[in-house]
Amino acid sequence: AKKSEKLSLEQQFKLYSALYDEYRSYSYDSSFVYINKLRTIADQLKDPVKQESVKIKLGFILLSSGMFKEGFDTLRVVKTKLLPIPLKQEFFSLMGASYYNLGDYNKDNFYTVKYNQLGSRYIDSTLAISDPESYEYLSAQALKFLKENKTDSSLKQFQTVLEKYK
């Protein structure tokens, strides 16, 4: 390809983000490849928002693959003040769900309660910055209801999500 046909760094970032999104839920190895490409481009662009978004993506795949320590270590250094609202929502929701999952994984009377409280704090942060009619709000609230054993409210909320957001 001619030099003029090459993708800009911004275009490459967008493309690799889309590829990451396609792989993130089922292929750790592929996701990790795209995370590293995204990190390199974000650093080349010296774009702090992109750099923070890459940490969130990495945290997601680490946590999803059961690497709790590595995932939380990655997410703890995310500078949330730099994030636009959609990335803050993604971050807070990921942290909330991850603490809930950690509580489920531990299944004991002390740590499960502690992790569920932490999870709820992050979910409350998602709720505070989200439109009450948005997917982010409705799904976060449904998850919180589930963790509070409000199963009827949770079911109703998840049904609303499914109806509103196919």
C-alpha positions as a Markdown table, in Angstrom:
| # | Residue | x | y | z |
|---|---|---|---|---|
| 1 | Ala | 0.0 | 0.0 | 0.0 |
| 2 | Lys | 1.1 | 3.5 | -0.7 |
| 3 | Lys | 1.9 | 5.7 | 2.3 |
| 4 | Ser | -1.2 | 7.8 | 1.7 |
| 5 | Glu | -3.3 | 4.7 | 2.0 |
| 6 | Lys | -2.0 | 3.8 | 5.5 |
| 7 | Leu | -4.4 | 4.2 | 8.4 |
| 8 | Ser | -3.8 | 7.0 | 10.8 |
| 9 | Leu | -3.0 | 6.1 | 14.4 |
| 10 | Glu | -6.6 | 7.3 | 15.4 |
| 11 | Gln | -8.0 | 5.0 | 12.7 |
| 12 | Gln | -5.8 | 2.1 | 13.9 |
| 13 | Phe | -6.9 | 2.7 | 17.5 |
| 14 | Lys | -10.6 | 2.6 | 16.4 |
| 15 | Leu | -10.0 | -0.6 | 14.4 |
| 16 | Tyr | -8.1 | -2.4 | 17.1 |
| 17 | Ser | -10.8 | -1.4 | 19.6 |
| 18 | Ala | -13.5 | -2.9 | 17.4 |
| 19 | Leu | -11.4 | -6.1 | 17.1 |
| 20 | Tyr | -10.9 | -6.2 | 20.9 |
| 21 | Asp | -14.6 | -5.9 | 21.4 |
| 22 | Glu | -15.2 | -8.8 | 19.1 |
| 23 | Tyr | -12.8 | -11.1 | 21.0 |
| 24 | Arg | -13.0 | -9.9 | 24.6 |
| 25 | Ser | -15.7 | -12.2 | 25.8 |
| 26 | Tyr | -14.3 | -15.5 | 24.4 |
| 27 | Ser | -10.6 | -15.2 | 23.5 |
| 28 | Tyr | -8.1 | -14.0 | 26.1 |
| 29 | Asp | -5.1 | -14.5 | 23.8 |
| 30 | Ser | -6.6 | -12.5 | 20.9 |
| 31 | Ser | -7.9 | -9.8 | 23.2 |
| 32 | Phe | -4.5 | -9.5 | 24.8 |
| 33 | Val | -2.8 | -9.0 | 21.3 |
| 34 | Tyr | -5.2 | -6.1 | 20.6 |
| 35 | Ile | -4.7 | -4.6 | 24.0 |
| 36 | Asn | -1.0 | -4.4 | 23.4 |
| 37 | Lys | -1.5 | -2.8 | 20.0 |
| 38 | Leu | -4.0 | -0.3 | 21.6 |
| 39 | Arg | -1.5 | 0.5 | 24.4 |
| 40 | Thr | 1.3 | 1.2 | 21.9 |
| 41 | Ile | -0.9 | 3.5 | 19.8 |
| 42 | Ala | -2.3 | 5.4 | 22.9 |
| 43 | Asp | 1.3 | 6.0 | 24.1 |
| 44 | Gln | 2.4 | 7.1 | 20.6 |
| 45 | Leu | -0.6 | 9.5 | 20.5 |
| 46 | Lys | 0.2 | 10.6 | 24.1 |
| 47 | Asp | -3.6 | 10.6 | 24.6 |
| 48 | Pro | -4.4 | 10.2 | 28.4 |
| 49 | Val | -8.0 | 9.2 | 27.8 |
| 50 | Lys | -7.0 | 6.4 | 25.4 |
| 51 | Gln | -4.3 | 5.3 | 27.8 |
| 52 | Glu | -6.9 | 5.0 | 30.6 |
| 53 | Ser | -9.4 | 3.2 | 28.3 |
| 54 | Val | -6.7 | 0.6 | 27.5 |
| 55 | Lys | -6.3 | -0.1 | 31.3 |
| 56 | Ile | -10.0 | -0.6 | 31.6 |
| 57 | Lys | -10.0 | -3.0 | 28.6 |
| 58 | Leu | -7.0 | -4.9 | 30.1 |
| 59 | Gly | -8.7 | -5.0 | 33.5 |
| 60 | Phe | -11.8 | -6.5 | 31.9 |
| 61 | Ile | -10.0 | -9.4 | 30.2 |
| 62 | Leu | -7.8 | -10.1 | 33.2 |
| 63 | Leu | -10.9 | -10.3 | 35.5 |
| 64 | Ser | -12.9 | -12.2 | 33.0 |
| 65 | Ser | -10.1 | -14.9 | 32.8 |
| 66 | Gly | -10.1 | -15.2 | 36.6 |
| 67 | Met | -6.9 | -13.2 | 37.2 |
| 68 | Phe | -8.5 | -11.1 | 40.0 |
| 69 | Lys | -5.3 | -9.8 | 41.5 |
| 70 | Glu | -3.8 | -8.7 | 38.1 |
| 71 | Gly | -7.2 | -7.2 | 37.0 |
| 72 | Phe | -7.7 | -5.2 | 40.2 |
| 73 | Asp | -4.1 | -4.0 | 40.2 |
| 74 | Thr | -4.6 | -2.8 | 36.6 |
| 75 | Leu | -7.9 | -1.0 | 37.4 |
| 76 | Arg | -6.7 | 0.6 | 40.7 |
| 77 | Val | -4.4 | 2.9 | 38.7 |
| 78 | Val | -7.1 | 4.1 | 36.3 |
| 79 | Lys | -7.3 | 7.9 | 36.6 |
| 80 | Thr | -11.1 | 8.3 | 36.7 |
| 81 | Lys | -10.9 | 12.1 | 36.7 |
| 82 | Leu | -9.6 | 12.0 | 33.1 |
| 83 | Leu | -12.5 | 9.8 | 31.8 |
| 84 | Pro | -15.5 | 11.0 | 29.9 |
| 85 | Ile | -18.9 | 9.8 | 31.3 |
| 86 | Pro | -19.2 | 6.7 | 29.1 |
| 87 | Leu | -15.8 | 5.4 | 30.2 |
| 88 | Lys | -16.6 | 6.3 | 33.8 |
| 89 | Gln | -19.8 | 4.2 | 33.5 |
| 90 | Glu | -17.8 | 1.3 | 32.0 |
| 91 | Phe | -15.2 | 1.6 | 34.7 |
| 92 | Phe | -17.6 | 1.8 | 37.7 |
| 93 | Ser | -19.8 | -1.0 | 36.3 |
| 94 | Leu | -16.8 | -3.2 | 35.7 |
| 95 | Met | -15.5 | -2.6 | 39.2 |
| 96 | Gly | -18.9 | -3.2 | 40.8 |
| 97 | Ala | -19.5 | -6.5 | 38.9 |
| 98 | Ser | -16.0 | -7.6 | 39.6 |
| 99 | Tyr | -16.3 | -7.2 | 43.3 |
| 100 | Tyr | -19.7 | -8.9 | 43.2 |
| 101 | Asn | -18.0 | -11.8 | 41.3 |
| 102 | Leu | -15.2 | -11.9 | 43.8 |
| 103 | Gly | -17.8 | -12.2 | 46.6 |
| 104 | Asp | -19.5 | -15.0 | 44.8 |
| 105 | Tyr | -16.2 | -16.8 | 44.3 |
| 106 | Asn | -15.2 | -16.5 | 48.0 |
| 107 | Lys | -18.6 | -17.6 | 49.4 |
| 108 | Asp | -17.8 | -16.9 | 53.0 |
| 109 | Asn | -19.6 | -14.8 | 55.6 |
| 110 | Phe | -16.8 | -12.1 | 56.0 |
| 111 | Tyr | -15.3 | -11.5 | 52.6 |
| 112 | Thr | -18.4 | -11.9 | 50.6 |
| 113 | Val | -20.2 | -9.2 | 52.6 |
| 114 | Lys | -17.2 | -6.9 | 52.3 |
| 115 | Tyr | -16.9 | -7.5 | 48.5 |
| 116 | Asn | -20.6 | -7.0 | 47.9 |
| 117 | Gln | -20.5 | -3.7 | 49.8 |
| 118 | Leu | -17.6 | -2.6 | 47.6 |
| 119 | Gly | -19.4 | -3.7 | 44.5 |
| 120 | Ser | -22.5 | -1.8 | 45.5 |
| 121 | Arg | -20.4 | 1.4 | 46.1 |
| 122 | Tyr | -19.1 | 1.2 | 42.5 |
| 123 | Ile | -22.6 | 0.4 | 41.2 |
| 124 | Asp | -23.9 | 3.5 | 43.1 |
| 125 | Ser | -21.3 | 5.5 | 41.3 |
| 126 | Thr | -22.5 | 4.2 | 37.9 |
| 127 | Leu | -26.1 | 5.1 | 38.9 |
| 128 | Ala | -25.1 | 8.6 | 40.0 |
| 129 | Ile | -23.7 | 9.5 | 36.6 |
| 130 | Ser | -26.2 | 7.7 | 34.4 |
| 131 | Asp | -29.5 | 8.7 | 32.9 |
| 132 | Pro | -32.2 | 6.6 | 34.7 |
| 133 | Glu | -33.6 | 5.5 | 31.4 |
| 134 | Ser | -30.2 | 4.4 | 30.0 |
| 135 | Tyr | -28.9 | 0.9 | 29.5 |
| 136 | Glu | -26.1 | 1.5 | 31.9 |
| 137 | Tyr | -28.4 | 2.7 | 34.7 |
| 138 | Leu | -31.0 | 0.0 | 34.2 |
| 139 | Ser | -28.6 | -2.9 | 34.0 |
| 140 | Ala | -26.5 | -1.6 | 36.9 |
| 141 | Gln | -29.6 | -1.3 | 39.1 |
| 142 | Ala | -30.8 | -4.8 | 38.1 |
| 143 | Leu | -27.4 | -6.2 | 39.1 |
| 144 | Lys | -27.6 | -4.4 | 42.5 |
| 145 | Phe | -31.1 | -5.6 | 43.1 |
| 146 | Leu | -29.9 | -9.1 | 42.4 |
| 147 | Lys | -27.1 | -8.8 | 45.0 |
| 148 | Glu | -29.5 | -7.4 | 47.5 |
| 149 | Asn | -31.7 | -10.5 | 47.1 |
| 150 | Lys | -34.5 | -8.3 | 45.6 |
| 151 | Thr | -35.1 | -10.9 | 42.9 |
| 152 | Asp | -38.5 | -9.6 | 41.8 |
| 153 | Ser | -37.1 | -6.1 | 41.3 |
| 154 | Ser | -34.1 | -7.5 | 39.6 |
| 155 | Leu | -36.1 | -9.6 | 37.2 |
| 156 | Lys | -38.4 | -6.7 | 36.4 |
| 157 | Gln | -35.4 | -4.4 | 35.7 |
| 158 | Phe | -33.6 | -7.0 | 33.5 |
| 159 | Gln | -36.9 | -7.5 | 31.5 |
| 160 | Thr | -37.1 | -3.7 | 31.0 |
| 161 | Val | -33.5 | -3.8 | 29.7 |
| 162 | Leu | -34.3 | -6.6 | 27.3 |
| 163 | Glu | -37.4 | -4.8 | 26.0 |
| 164 | Lys | -35.8 | -1.4 | 25.6 |
| 165 | Tyr | -32.4 | -2.5 | 24.4 |
| 166 | Lys | -32.6 | -5.4 | 22.0 |
